[in-house]
Amino acid sequence: MTKGRNAKLWTEALGVIAGGVNSPVRAFKAVGGNPVFVERGQGSRIWDAEGREYVDYIQSWGAMILGHAHPRVVKAVQAAAEKGTSFGAPTEAETRIASRICSAIPSVERVRLVNSGTEACMSAIRLARGFTQRDKVVKFAGCYHGHSDYLLVAAGSGGATFGVPDSAGVPRSFADQTLVLPYNDVAAAEESFRQCGSEVAAVIIEPVAANMGVVPPREGFLETLRDLCTKNGVLLIFDEVITGFRLCYGGAQKVYGILPDITCLGKIIGGGMPIGAYGGRAEVMRLLAPDGPVYQAGTLSGNPVAVAAGLETLSVLDDERPYDEISRRAEKLASEMGRLLESAGLTARVNRVGSMLTCFFGVKEVADYGQAGGLSREAFSILHKEMLARGVHLPPSPFEAWFLSAAHTEADVDQTLEAFGESLAAIT
Ligand SMILES: *Cc1c(COP(=O)(O)O)cnc(C)c1O
């Protein structure tokens, strides 16, 4: 235990890393205070640089569905590393993980491995454009598909508007190719297709949104998108970077019974190592180089160590099918949180789908980005700080999902609820 070490490391990081972090949300800007530096993790728990222990609900943004340092995954990584970490030539394990993905995800006949979710979504868009020979892309406000230029657009509220870049450095002319619609709004989707359905290459969506907090699709919404895409010759892309192998052994498409044309994966399929993948019907995937005219490549794509971690993670998930159990724990957490909020007299909404949930303070319902935007940032900041002080590591932003892993126990949930109850007192 070294007191003040988190603060010291933070000062050091600020001196050499842009903004002190290698991904923005880690910097605690949305909640205030300084980040804690993680020393190690085991199962549901992490320990910081000062030796403090936390129940962790970030879990690498959902990637660690088996919890940290799962013994089988660690062993697989060690064994792979000993045999060489990258070759730039095919390895058998790549075929093994591809077979697992193709057999678990109904719409995927062929898959291509890349290095991140960003790459998967960016490449899926290029493939859809190549296949349809059209340029425009439809996305939904509040959905995140990585940080590539065309997809870093969220746009204003209300009806369909042509996108405004979310970041400096994204050319206006790129963002113009992206049409942003409100999530869960069937009428807006229908109207937009009436106006320009024949110019659209792809509709990309998180089938369960988890980057504006958790927001489930309304009944009929995904079906409508599937119909509109089919009728207009548009490819439907499900970004299952979070939902893939989290909602079930497969993806949201299996749970909701809707088949997209292209599926994007990441996070869980790398078991905590950098990976991404996109796949679909053979007829579509055939357009990729070397067979077809759509170019996409990667020096480290299908990296042996990342593939070993992912393959072992999928294999444990397949053997143990922990989904019902994790969902039950998440259900208890969400419903008890709801009760505590009510008895504290606080207006809030807890959305949960499977093993992920978000507590939105100050709003009664969240079905789209507009409603999510009405949440109380202040209440969440207080909660975050109070929970951290009580040994619970929540995502440092009110717009993120909290992830449970198969390693989260009943005792973890009870400890979290106790901390939650106490923390609410600081808000009221
Ligand atoms: C995390 C995420 C991405 C981006 O993945 P990276 O590996 O961070 O590039 C894309 N889509 C969704 C839905 C995500 O949650």
The ligand as a Tripos MOL2 file, in Angstrom:
@<TRIPOS>MOLECULE
LIG
   15    15     1     0     0
SMALL
NO_CHARGES

@<TRIPOS>ATOM
      1 C1        -16.0480   -0.7970  -28.4280 C.3       1 LIG1
      2 C2        -16.9260   -0.6960  -29.6050 C.ar      1 LIG1
      3 C3        -16.4270   -0.4800  -30.8970 C.ar      1 LIG1
      4 C4        -14.9870   -0.1440  -31.1500 C.3       1 LIG1
      5 O1        -14.1440   -1.1770  -30.7930 O.3       1 LIG1
      6 P1        -12.5790   -0.8280  -30.5020 P.3       1 LIG1
      7 O2        -11.9760   -2.1770  -30.2970 O.co2     1 LIG1
      8 O3        -12.5950    0.0430  -29.2720 O.co2     1 LIG1
      9 O4        -12.0590   -0.1210  -31.6810 O.co2     1 LIG1
     10 C5        -17.2960   -0.5420  -31.9530 C.ar      1 LIG1
     11 N1        -18.6030   -0.7890  -31.7640 N.ar      1 LIG1
     12 C6        -19.1200   -0.9980  -30.5380 C.ar      1 LIG1
     13 C7        -20.5720   -1.3070  -30.3960 C.3       1 LIG1
     14 C8        -18.3070   -0.9320  -29.4170 C.ar      1 LIG1
     15 O5        -18.8380   -1.0730  -28.2090 O.3       1 LIG1
@<TRIPOS>BOND
     1     1     2 1
     2     2     3 ar
     3     2    14 ar
     4     3     4 1
     5     3    10 ar
     6     4     5 1
     7     5     6 1
     8     6     7 2
     9     6     8 1
    10     6     9 1
    11    10    11 ar
    12    11    12 ar
    13    12    13 1
    14    12    14 ar
    15    14    15 1
@<TRIPOS>SUBSTRUCTURE
     1 LIG1         1 GROUP 0 **** ****
